Amino acid sequence: MRARGAPPALGVFSVGLGPLGLGFLGLALFGLALGAQEARAQGEEKPFFELGVVLGAAYLPDYPAAAQNHLQPVTLPYFALRGDRIRSDERGLLRGSLFKTDRFEFDVSLDGAFPADSSKNDARKGMEDLDWMGEVGPRLQITLIKAARDAKVDLEIPLRAAFSTDLRSLSARGFIFEPALAYQNVNFLMPRLDVKLSASATFATEDLMDYFYEVPPANATATRPRFNAKGGYLGSSLNLTLTRPMGQRFRLVAIARSDFHHGAENDRSPLFRDKTTFGGGIALIWSFFQSKRTVRE
């Protein structure tokens, strides 16, 4: 960890997992948000390498502004590597900041989403399923306020390219711009209770809006008329993440979010069903292997 006041660090290619991303595209709820907090108490000893598993469940809307939620089981691998240049830890799956100071950080972030079965969604019956989603792109983080060493307020500015996959091929789905304001505190009300509260707005290009809201002639019915989607404002969200260590090898993560789609560009689509939606989940992270070598964070 770079000392306060040191020169900017120019590093290698960075892949950091945003804890919560594109509207409901929140695969990051657990394995990709393994500790959504970015503020850390200084001087803490941590294993140089960890290996484990994430077990949990998420109850999420099928897509942004969907009227139906479904339960998604979560079973994902977890690993942490705390090297000087290449790292995988609470802040992301794999990262190495391209540029970092005490107030600014520039890296590359990833995000993703669960698939949705159209046969189980009333609005999409007869249409193709929504595949697994992924996002990748640069992110600028600006620390606006620091309150002692435990709390801070960040402005996060990510721009990501979106794609979908059926695990056999990839399809480009345009771009997402999702600025967010985030408050983080690693000792909120009690020691080692990490909290992150963030508010974000999401804008997407037409390709992604088509994927969610377009109704082509082949899928039009008497109750689902043809609709041509457009790029623009997708919605805003309020996200709360709580992380609490349970001994040396376990960590409990709970996430809740509300999404607000009032004034969204495609609110007239027959696939646009609910302007306010809710989701959440809980997971247990088990670090079953930890190296004897430790590093001071």
MOGI-V532441 format. One record per residue. N is the residue number from 1. SS is DSSP state (A for helix, B for strand, O for the rest). PHI is phi in radians with two decimals (none if undefined). D_LAST is the distance of its C-alpha to the last C-alpha in Angstrom with 1 decimal. Layout:
n=N ss=SS phi=PHI d_last=D_LAST
n=N ss=SS phi=PHI d_last=D_LAST
This chain:
n=1 ss=O phi=none d_last=5.7
n=2 ss=O phi=-1.26 d_last=9.2
n=3 ss=O phi=-1.20 d_last=10.3
n=4 ss=O phi=-1.04 d_last=12.5
n=5 ss=O phi=1.54 d_last=16.0
n=6 ss=O phi=-1.26 d_last=15.5
n=7 ss=O phi=-1.09 d_last=17.9
n=8 ss=O phi=-0.99 d_last=17.7
n=9 ss=B phi=-1.76 d_last=16.0
n=10 ss=O phi=-1.75 d_last=18.7
n=11 ss=O phi=-2.09 d_last=17.6
n=12 ss=O phi=-1.62 d_last=19.3
n=13 ss=O phi=-0.91 d_last=20.9
n=14 ss=O phi=-2.07 d_last=18.6
n=15 ss=B phi=-2.24 d_last=19.3
n=16 ss=B phi=-1.99 d_last=17.5
n=17 ss=B phi=-1.56 d_last=19.2
n=18 ss=O phi=-1.14 d_last=20.4
n=19 ss=O phi=-1.09 d_last=20.4
n=20 ss=O phi=-2.45 d_last=24.0
n=21 ss=O phi=-2.18 d_last=26.4
n=22 ss=O phi=-0.94 d_last=30.1
n=23 ss=O phi=0.80 d_last=32.1
n=24 ss=O phi=-1.57 d_last=32.3
n=25 ss=O phi=-1.36 d_last=30.8
n=26 ss=O phi=-2.06 d_last=27.9
n=27 ss=A phi=-1.00 d_last=27.2
n=28 ss=A phi=-1.14 d_last=23.6
n=29 ss=A phi=-0.93 d_last=24.2
n=30 ss=O phi=-2.22 d_last=22.5
n=31 ss=A phi=-0.96 d_last=21.3
n=32 ss=A phi=-1.73 d_last=20.5
n=33 ss=A phi=-2.34 d_last=18.9
n=34 ss=O phi=-1.12 d_last=16.8
n=35 ss=O phi=-3.05 d_last=14.7
n=36 ss=O phi=-1.12 d_last=16.2
n=37 ss=O phi=-1.42 d_last=13.8
n=38 ss=O phi=-1.92 d_last=11.9
n=39 ss=O phi=-1.49 d_last=10.8
n=40 ss=O phi=-2.36 d_last=7.8
n=41 ss=O phi=-1.11 d_last=7.8
n=42 ss=O phi=-1.30 d_last=6.0
n=43 ss=O phi=1.50 d_last=5.5
n=44 ss=O phi=-1.45 d_last=5.3
n=45 ss=B phi=-1.47 d_last=6.3
n=46 ss=B phi=-2.35 d_last=7.0
n=47 ss=B phi=-1.07 d_last=10.0
n=48 ss=O phi=-1.14 d_last=10.2
n=49 ss=B phi=-2.44 d_last=13.1
n=50 ss=B phi=-2.34 d_last=14.7
n=51 ss=B phi=-2.40 d_last=18.3
n=52 ss=B phi=-2.88 d_last=20.1
n=53 ss=B phi=-2.53 d_last=22.5
n=54 ss=B phi=-1.98 d_last=22.9
n=55 ss=B phi=-2.19 d_last=26.2
n=56 ss=B phi=-3.13 d_last=27.7
n=57 ss=B phi=-2.68 d_last=30.2
n=58 ss=B phi=-2.27 d_last=30.6
n=59 ss=B phi=-1.96 d_last=33.8
n=60 ss=B phi=-2.27 d_last=34.1
n=61 ss=B phi=-1.08 d_last=37.0
n=62 ss=O phi=-1.16 d_last=38.5
n=63 ss=O phi=-2.89 d_last=37.9
n=64 ss=O phi=-1.00 d_last=37.5
n=65 ss=O phi=1.25 d_last=40.4
n=66 ss=O phi=-1.33 d_last=41.6
n=67 ss=O phi=-1.61 d_last=43.5
n=68 ss=O phi=-2.21 d_last=42.4
n=69 ss=B phi=-1.87 d_last=39.1
n=70 ss=B phi=-2.42 d_last=38.5
n=71 ss=B phi=-1.40 d_last=36.2
n=72 ss=B phi=-2.07 d_last=33.8
n=73 ss=B phi=-1.21 d_last=32.3
n=74 ss=B phi=-2.20 d_last=28.8
n=75 ss=B phi=-2.39 d_last=27.9
n=76 ss=B phi=-2.39 d_last=25.1
n=77 ss=B phi=-1.29 d_last=22.9
n=78 ss=B phi=-2.32 d_last=19.1
n=79 ss=B phi=-2.54 d_last=16.7
n=80 ss=B phi=-2.36 d_last=13.1
n=81 ss=B phi=-2.34 d_last=12.2
n=82 ss=B phi=-1.98 d_last=8.8
n=83 ss=O phi=-1.50 d_last=10.6
n=84 ss=O phi=-1.27 d_last=10.6
n=85 ss=O phi=-1.99 d_last=13.5
n=86 ss=O phi=-1.90 d_last=14.2
n=87 ss=B phi=-2.43 d_last=12.0
n=88 ss=B phi=-2.43 d_last=13.0
n=89 ss=B phi=-2.71 d_last=11.0
n=90 ss=O phi=-1.04 d_last=11.5
n=91 ss=O phi=-1.65 d_last=12.4
n=92 ss=B phi=2.90 d_last=15.1
n=93 ss=B phi=-1.15 d_last=17.0
n=94 ss=B phi=-2.76 d_last=16.6
n=95 ss=B phi=-2.70 d_last=15.4
n=96 ss=O phi=-2.96 d_last=15.0
n=97 ss=O phi=-0.94 d_last=15.7
n=98 ss=O phi=-1.27 d_last=19.1
n=99 ss=B phi=-2.71 d_last=18.5
n=100 ss=B phi=-2.63 d_last=15.7
n=101 ss=O phi=-2.29 d_last=15.8
n=102 ss=O phi=-1.14 d_last=14.6
n=103 ss=O phi=-1.97 d_last=17.5
n=104 ss=B phi=-2.21 d_last=18.3
n=105 ss=B phi=-2.54 d_last=17.1
n=106 ss=B phi=-2.17 d_last=19.6
n=107 ss=B phi=-2.53 d_last=19.2
n=108 ss=B phi=-2.01 d_last=21.4
n=109 ss=B phi=-2.03 d_last=21.4
n=110 ss=B phi=-2.11 d_last=23.3
n=111 ss=B phi=-2.72 d_last=25.1
n=112 ss=B phi=-2.94 d_last=28.1
n=113 ss=B phi=-2.72 d_last=30.7
n=114 ss=O phi=-1.27 d_last=32.8
n=115 ss=O phi=-1.35 d_last=36.5
n=116 ss=B phi=-2.34 d_last=39.4
n=117 ss=O phi=-1.51 d_last=42.8
n=118 ss=A phi=-1.11 d_last=45.5
n=119 ss=A phi=-1.19 d_last=48.0
n=120 ss=A phi=-1.78 d_last=46.1
n=121 ss=O phi=-2.08 d_last=45.9
n=122 ss=A phi=-1.03 d_last=49.2
n=123 ss=A phi=-1.23 d_last=48.7
n=124 ss=A phi=-1.87 d_last=47.9
n=125 ss=O phi=-0.97 d_last=50.4
n=126 ss=O phi=1.56 d_last=52.1
n=127 ss=O phi=-1.74 d_last=49.4
n=128 ss=O phi=-1.16 d_last=46.9
n=129 ss=O phi=-1.16 d_last=43.7
n=130 ss=B phi=-1.55 d_last=40.4
n=131 ss=O phi=-1.43 d_last=38.3
n=132 ss=B phi=-0.98 d_last=34.5
n=133 ss=B phi=-2.01 d_last=32.9
n=134 ss=B phi=-2.42 d_last=30.1
n=135 ss=B phi=-2.45 d_last=28.7
n=136 ss=B phi=-2.63 d_last=26.8
n=137 ss=B phi=2.98 d_last=26.4
n=138 ss=B phi=-1.29 d_last=24.5
n=139 ss=B phi=-2.43 d_last=22.5
n=140 ss=B phi=-1.88 d_last=21.9
n=141 ss=B phi=-2.06 d_last=19.6
n=142 ss=B phi=-2.09 d_last=20.4
n=143 ss=B phi=-1.45 d_last=18.6
n=144 ss=B phi=-1.52 d_last=21.8
n=145 ss=B phi=-2.45 d_last=20.7
n=146 ss=B phi=-2.13 d_last=17.8
n=147 ss=B phi=-1.92 d_last=18.6
n=148 ss=O phi=0.98 d_last=16.5
n=149 ss=O phi=-1.85 d_last=12.7
n=150 ss=O phi=-1.66 d_last=13.5
n=151 ss=B phi=-2.25 d_last=16.0
n=152 ss=B phi=-2.81 d_last=17.1
n=153 ss=B phi=-2.15 d_last=20.0
n=154 ss=B phi=-2.03 d_last=19.8
n=155 ss=B phi=-1.86 d_last=22.7
n=156 ss=B phi=-1.87 d_last=22.3
n=157 ss=B phi=-2.23 d_last=25.0
n=158 ss=B phi=-1.73 d_last=25.4
n=159 ss=B phi=-2.27 d_last=28.5
n=160 ss=B phi=-2.18 d_last=28.9
n=161 ss=B phi=-1.52 d_last=31.8
n=162 ss=B phi=-1.84 d_last=32.9
n=163 ss=B phi=-2.59 d_last=34.6
n=164 ss=B phi=-2.10 d_last=36.2
n=165 ss=B phi=-2.60 d_last=36.8
n=166 ss=O phi=-1.73 d_last=39.1
n=167 ss=O phi=1.29 d_last=37.2
n=168 ss=O phi=-2.04 d_last=40.1
n=169 ss=O phi=-2.64 d_last=39.9
n=170 ss=B phi=-2.00 d_last=37.9
n=171 ss=B phi=-2.27 d_last=39.4
n=172 ss=B phi=-1.21 d_last=38.1
n=173 ss=B phi=-2.24 d_last=37.9
n=174 ss=B phi=1.50 d_last=37.3
n=175 ss=B phi=-2.31 d_last=34.4
n=176 ss=B phi=-2.19 d_last=32.4
n=177 ss=B phi=-2.07 d_last=31.2
n=178 ss=B phi=-2.40 d_last=29.1
n=179 ss=B phi=-1.16 d_last=27.7
n=180 ss=B phi=-2.49 d_last=25.7
n=181 ss=B phi=-1.95 d_last=24.6
n=182 ss=B phi=-2.28 d_last=21.7
n=183 ss=B phi=-1.79 d_last=20.6
n=184 ss=B phi=-2.33 d_last=17.2
n=185 ss=B phi=-2.53 d_last=16.2
n=186 ss=O phi=-1.56 d_last=13.6
n=187 ss=O phi=-2.38 d_last=15.9
n=188 ss=O phi=-1.52 d_last=19.2
n=189 ss=O phi=1.21 d_last=22.1
n=190 ss=O phi=-2.61 d_last=20.4
n=191 ss=O phi=-1.06 d_last=17.0
n=192 ss=O phi=1.21 d_last=14.7
n=193 ss=B phi=-1.63 d_last=17.4
n=194 ss=B phi=-1.53 d_last=15.9
n=195 ss=B phi=-2.29 d_last=18.7
n=196 ss=B phi=-2.33 d_last=19.4
n=197 ss=B phi=-2.09 d_last=23.0
n=198 ss=B phi=-2.35 d_last=24.2
n=199 ss=B phi=-2.18 d_last=27.6
n=200 ss=B phi=-2.43 d_last=28.7
n=201 ss=B phi=-2.19 d_last=31.9
n=202 ss=B phi=-2.09 d_last=32.8
n=203 ss=B phi=-2.16 d_last=35.3
n=204 ss=B phi=-2.39 d_last=36.6
n=205 ss=O phi=-1.37 d_last=39.2
n=206 ss=A phi=-1.09 d_last=42.5
n=207 ss=A phi=-1.01 d_last=41.6
n=208 ss=A phi=-1.28 d_last=39.0
n=209 ss=A phi=-1.07 d_last=41.3
n=210 ss=A phi=-1.04 d_last=44.1
n=211 ss=A phi=-1.08 d_last=42.1
n=212 ss=A phi=-1.52 d_last=41.7
n=213 ss=A phi=-2.12 d_last=44.9
n=214 ss=O phi=-1.20 d_last=47.6
n=215 ss=B phi=-2.08 d_last=50.7
n=216 ss=O phi=-1.26 d_last=52.8
n=217 ss=A phi=-0.94 d_last=56.6
n=218 ss=A phi=-1.13 d_last=56.3
n=219 ss=A phi=-1.86 d_last=54.2
n=220 ss=O phi=-1.28 d_last=56.1
n=221 ss=O phi=-2.36 d_last=58.1
n=222 ss=O phi=-1.12 d_last=60.2
n=223 ss=O phi=-1.81 d_last=57.2
n=224 ss=O phi=-2.36 d_last=54.7
n=225 ss=O phi=-1.20 d_last=56.1
n=226 ss=O phi=-1.02 d_last=55.0
n=227 ss=B phi=-2.54 d_last=52.1
n=228 ss=O phi=-1.84 d_last=50.7
n=229 ss=O phi=-1.34 d_last=47.0
n=230 ss=O phi=-2.29 d_last=45.6
n=231 ss=O phi=-1.32 d_last=42.3
n=232 ss=B phi=2.60 d_last=40.7
n=233 ss=B phi=-1.30 d_last=39.0
n=234 ss=B phi=-1.71 d_last=37.8
n=235 ss=B phi=2.78 d_last=36.4
n=236 ss=B phi=-2.16 d_last=33.7
n=237 ss=B phi=-2.48 d_last=31.2
n=238 ss=B phi=-2.14 d_last=29.4
n=239 ss=B phi=-2.17 d_last=26.4
n=240 ss=B phi=-2.23 d_last=24.6
n=241 ss=B phi=-2.19 d_last=21.6
n=242 ss=B phi=-2.07 d_last=20.5
n=243 ss=B phi=-2.27 d_last=17.8
n=244 ss=B phi=-2.39 d_last=17.9
n=245 ss=B phi=-1.12 d_last=16.4
n=246 ss=O phi=-2.13 d_last=19.4
n=247 ss=O phi=1.48 d_last=18.4
n=248 ss=O phi=-1.49 d_last=16.0
n=249 ss=O phi=-2.07 d_last=17.5
n=250 ss=B phi=-2.19 d_last=18.9
n=251 ss=B phi=-2.49 d_last=17.9
n=252 ss=B phi=-1.79 d_last=20.7
n=253 ss=B phi=-2.17 d_last=20.9
n=254 ss=B phi=-2.23 d_last=23.9
n=255 ss=B phi=-2.35 d_last=25.0
n=256 ss=B phi=-2.35 d_last=28.1
n=257 ss=B phi=-2.61 d_last=29.6
n=258 ss=B phi=-2.14 d_last=32.9
n=259 ss=B phi=-2.11 d_last=34.4
n=260 ss=B phi=-2.15 d_last=37.2
n=261 ss=O phi=-1.97 d_last=39.6
n=262 ss=O phi=-1.15 d_last=42.1
n=263 ss=O phi=1.41 d_last=43.5
n=264 ss=O phi=-1.14 d_last=42.1
n=265 ss=O phi=-1.04 d_last=44.0
n=266 ss=O phi=-1.95 d_last=45.4
n=267 ss=O phi=-1.24 d_last=46.2
n=268 ss=O phi=-1.64 d_last=49.8
n=269 ss=O phi=-1.17 d_last=48.9
n=270 ss=O phi=-1.15 d_last=50.4
n=271 ss=O phi=-1.54 d_last=47.0
n=272 ss=O phi=-1.52 d_last=45.4
n=273 ss=O phi=-1.99 d_last=46.0
n=274 ss=O phi=-2.52 d_last=43.7
n=275 ss=O phi=-1.39 d_last=42.2
n=276 ss=B phi=-2.27 d_last=39.8
n=277 ss=B phi=-2.31 d_last=37.8
n=278 ss=B phi=-2.36 d_last=35.2
n=279 ss=B phi=-2.67 d_last=32.7
n=280 ss=B phi=3.12 d_last=29.9
n=281 ss=B phi=3.13 d_last=28.6
n=282 ss=B phi=-2.56 d_last=26.4
n=283 ss=B phi=-2.61 d_last=24.5
n=284 ss=B phi=-2.01 d_last=22.9
n=285 ss=B phi=-1.77 d_last=20.0
n=286 ss=B phi=-1.95 d_last=20.5
n=287 ss=B phi=-1.66 d_last=18.0
n=288 ss=B phi=-1.46 d_last=20.7
n=289 ss=B phi=-2.31 d_last=19.1
n=290 ss=B phi=-2.36 d_last=15.7
n=291 ss=O phi=-1.17 d_last=15.3
n=292 ss=O phi=-1.22 d_last=15.5
n=293 ss=O phi=-1.22 d_last=13.1
n=294 ss=B phi=-2.13 d_last=9.5
n=295 ss=B phi=-2.27 d_last=6.3
n=296 ss=B phi=-1.65 d_last=3.8
n=297 ss=O phi=-1.50 d_last=0.0
